[in-house]
Amino acid sequence: MGQMTLRDIAKALRLSVSTVSKALRDSYEIGPETKRRVMEYARANQYLPNLMAKSLKEGKSGSIGVVVCSIDNSFVSRMLDGIDSACTNAGYDLIIMQSKESLTQEKACLKQLEARGVEGILISPSSETIDFCHLSEMREMGMPIVLFDRIGKQFGSFQVGINNRDGARLATQHLVDNGYRRIALLNIGPGMHISTQRSEGYADALKSNRIAFMDEYVRVCTMSDRASLKTFVREALQSLLSLPTPPDALLTATDQLSTLGLMVLHELGCRIPEDIALVGFSNTELADILTPSLSTVYQPAYEIGRLAAEKLVGLVTGKEKAGCYETVMLPIRLDARDSSRRRAGG
């Protein structure tokens, strides 16, 4: 038998060709049970739609563009897994591009995706993206856009992320509860909405515990490649540890800062948590087996990606109305492990 067609699926399931086509495109006109039957049959029989024919006939590419800061990051990889799952289920291909934390590169990525005819764009903006004019222009030209992870008030769109302020407040409060008072913050920035939110959550917890906010305990890095980031983390931690009254605990505000922070503290000969306690924003699955096991603010990366992709597919297919934007904040939790265990005598 040759390659399976829409007509073959329709005949086997006793449905019209039109119903099968709409089910494979996740059209809102088709009920969930019919969609499930069609998807399962298509997958089981290796149905591959002729994307070029579909593109020419419908003026649609069947693809969605994704722009992330970098794929060399376990948190981003998990979000991409979620995006891939939702897009595959809806019958869309992915074109993934990296901004490398550069606004110029981000704009170049978006131009390429537009030229390749993507039907919608998922983006986690670069650390340099403070002005969202380039995204507003694309949206005004009719391109559906959804922001994920790095969300903010500067751009009106569907957005999916976490409550960053709550996450940092929860982590800082945990350190205070475990007897730590001199708490330092290693953050990204400057100017990113998520970094501002995490800084505010840290300050909230200090204030509610009547602990003075100390500028010298805060270090902010510009995001860049991993080698440059490690150099920054090393210099920041060395300067913190050489203060006349060094911190006794550290909150690291991103996945990469958390794992690099743990690595550098080991290299500097620090005992964790005896010399300095550590809590990170991370969802690394290695947190339990690191030495010591790493206390983390867990972010549901897979769910962030999956839900953002579902929102975008909804916009592309017309199920979601453009203009009725909402920001979805997924719940976070604190996973307390050995790196921040209660201070002796605290």
Solvent accessible surface area in square Angstrom, and as a share of the most:
residue,aa,sasa,rsa
1,M,194,0.87
2,G,64,0.61
3,Q,118,0.53
4,M,21,0.10
5,T,69,0.40
6,L,51,0.25
7,R,169,0.62
8,D,48,0.25
9,I,0,0.00
10,A,5,0.04
11,K,170,0.72
12,A,54,0.42
13,L,25,0.12
14,R,224,0.82
15,L,45,0.23
16,S,61,0.39
17,V,48,0.27
18,S,61,0.40
19,T,33,0.19
20,V,0,0.00
21,S,25,0.16
22,K,55,0.23
23,A,0,0.00
24,L,28,0.14
25,R,68,0.25
26,D,27,0.14
27,S,10,0.06
28,Y,132,0.50
29,E,105,0.47
30,I,24,0.12
31,G,37,0.36
32,P,117,0.74
33,E,97,0.44
34,T,33,0.19
35,K,28,0.12
36,R,111,0.40
37,R,86,0.32
38,V,0,0.00
39,M,27,0.12
40,E,86,0.38
41,Y,61,0.23
42,A,8,0.06
43,R,134,0.49
44,A,75,0.58
45,N,53,0.27
46,Q,137,0.61
47,Y,30,0.11
48,L,122,0.61
49,P,58,0.37
50,N,96,0.49
51,L,67,0.33
52,M,136,0.61
53,A,49,0.38
54,K,37,0.16
55,S,33,0.22
56,L,142,0.71
57,K,179,0.76
58,E,68,0.30
59,G,70,0.68
60,K,81,0.34
61,S,27,0.18
62,G,0,0.00
63,S,9,0.06
64,I,0,0.00
65,G,0,0.00
66,V,0,0.00
67,V,0,0.00
68,V,1,0.00
69,C,9,0.05
70,S,21,0.13
71,I,83,0.42
72,D,90,0.47
73,N,23,0.12
74,S,53,0.34
75,F,13,0.05
76,V,6,0.03
77,S,47,0.30
78,R,84,0.31
79,M,1,0.00
80,L,19,0.10
81,D,69,0.36
82,G,0,0.00
83,I,0,0.00
84,D,72,0.37
85,S,34,0.22
86,A,6,0.05
87,C,0,0.00
88,T,75,0.43
89,N,77,0.39
90,A,6,0.04
91,G,37,0.36
92,Y,18,0.07
93,D,67,0.35
94,L,41,0.20
95,I,30,0.15
96,I,76,0.39
97,M,32,0.14
98,Q,52,0.23
99,S,0,0.00
100,K,124,0.52
101,E,14,0.06
102,S,30,0.19
103,L,42,0.21
104,T,106,0.62
105,Q,77,0.34
106,E,0,0.00
107,K,86,0.36
108,A,42,0.33
109,C,2,0.01
110,L,4,0.02
111,K,146,0.62
112,Q,89,0.39
113,L,0,0.00
114,E,81,0.36
115,A,91,0.70
116,R,139,0.51
117,G,37,0.35
118,V,9,0.05
119,E,24,0.11
120,G,0,0.00
121,I,0,0.00
122,L,0,0.00
123,I,0,0.00
124,S,3,0.02
125,P,5,0.03
126,S,1,0.01
127,S,6,0.04
128,E,88,0.39
129,T,6,0.03
130,I,81,0.41
131,D,83,0.43
132,F,18,0.07
133,C,77,0.46
134,H,25,0.11
135,L,0,0.00
136,S,30,0.19
137,E,110,0.49
138,M,18,0.08
139,R,62,0.23
140,E,135,0.61
141,M,165,0.74
142,G,60,0.57
143,M,23,0.10
144,P,29,0.18
145,I,3,0.01
146,V,0,0.00
147,L,0,0.00
148,F,0,0.00
149,D,13,0.07
150,R,22,0.08
151,I,8,0.04
152,G,9,0.09
153,K,183,0.78
154,Q,86,0.38
155,F,5,0.02
156,G,41,0.39
157,S,4,0.03
158,F,4,0.02
159,Q,7,0.03
160,V,1,0.00
161,G,0,0.00
162,I,3,0.01
163,N,53,0.27
164,N,6,0.03
165,R,95,0.35
166,D,56,0.29
167,G,0,0.00
168,A,0,0.00
169,R,91,0.33
170,L,61,0.30
171,A,0,0.00
172,T,0,0.00
173,Q,50,0.22
174,H,26,0.11
175,L,0,0.00
176,V,17,0.10
177,D,76,0.40
178,N,21,0.11
179,G,19,0.18
180,Y,3,0.01
181,R,122,0.45
182,R,81,0.30
183,I,3,0.01
184,A,0,0.00
185,L,0,0.00
186,L,0,0.00
187,N,4,0.02
188,I,2,0.01
189,G,1,0.01
190,P,103,0.65
191,G,44,0.42
192,M,9,0.04
193,H,47,0.21
194,I,6,0.03
195,S,5,0.03
196,T,62,0.36
197,Q,37,0.16
198,R,7,0.03
199,S,32,0.21
200,E,59,0.26
201,G,0,0.00
202,Y,1,0.00
203,A,32,0.25
204,D,43,0.22
205,A,1,0.00
206,L,4,0.02
207,K,167,0.71
208,S,87,0.56
209,N,35,0.18
210,R,226,0.82
211,I,24,0.12
212,A,72,0.56
213,F,92,0.39
214,M,74,0.33
215,D,111,0.58
216,E,78,0.35
217,Y,9,0.04
218,V,30,0.17
219,R,51,0.19
220,V,73,0.42
221,C,2,0.01
222,T,85,0.49
223,M,12,0.06
224,S,45,0.29
225,D,87,0.45
226,R,91,0.33
227,A,75,0.58
228,S,51,0.33
229,L,1,0.00
230,K,57,0.24
231,T,72,0.42
232,F,50,0.21
233,V,0,0.00
234,R,79,0.29
235,E,104,0.47
236,A,4,0.03
237,L,1,0.00
238,Q,83,0.37
239,S,44,0.28
240,L,0,0.00
241,L,51,0.25
242,S,89,0.58
243,L,39,0.20
244,P,138,0.87
245,T,76,0.44
246,P,45,0.28
247,P,3,0.02
248,D,6,0.03
249,A,0,0.00
250,L,0,0.00
251,L,0,0.00
252,T,0,0.00
253,A,0,0.00
254,T,15,0.08
255,D,11,0.06
256,Q,16,0.07
257,L,0,0.00
258,S,0,0.00
259,T,35,0.20
260,L,1,0.01
261,G,0,0.00
262,L,8,0.04
263,M,74,0.33
264,V,0,0.00
265,L,0,0.00
266,H,85,0.38
267,E,87,0.39
268,L,55,0.27
269,G,60,0.58
270,C,19,0.12
271,R,146,0.53
272,I,12,0.06
273,P,8,0.05
274,E,97,0.44
275,D,61,0.32
276,I,1,0.00
277,A,0,0.00
278,L,0,0.00
279,V,0,0.00
280,G,0,0.00
281,F,0,0.00
282,S,0,0.00
283,N,12,0.06
284,T,15,0.09
285,E,141,0.63
286,L,99,0.49
287,A,2,0.01
288,D,95,0.49
289,I,129,0.66
290,L,48,0.24
291,T,105,0.61
292,P,20,0.13
293,S,19,0.12
294,L,0,0.00
295,S,0,0.00
296,T,3,0.02
297,V,0,0.00
298,Y,67,0.25
299,Q,3,0.01
300,P,18,0.11
301,A,1,0.01
302,Y,65,0.25
303,E,67,0.30
304,I,1,0.00
305,G,0,0.00
306,R,70,0.25
307,L,37,0.19
308,A,0,0.00
309,A,0,0.00
310,E,77,0.35
311,K,24,0.10
312,L,0,0.00
313,V,5,0.03
314,G,4,0.04
315,L,22,0.11
316,V,28,0.16
317,T,31,0.18
318,G,46,0.44
319,K,90,0.38
320,E,54,0.24
321,K,150,0.63
322,A,82,0.63
323,G,53,0.51
324,C,88,0.53
325,Y,77,0.29
326,E,80,0.36
327,T,68,0.40
328,V,32,0.18
329,M,102,0.46
330,L,28,0.14
331,P,111,0.70
332,I,36,0.18
333,R,125,0.45
334,L,43,0.21
335,D,25,0.13
336,A,66,0.51
337,R,55,0.20
338,D,68,0.35
339,S,0,0.00
340,S,0,0.00
341,R,107,0.39
342,R,138,0.50
343,R,95,0.35
344,A,103,0.80
345,G,93,0.90
346,G,48,0.47
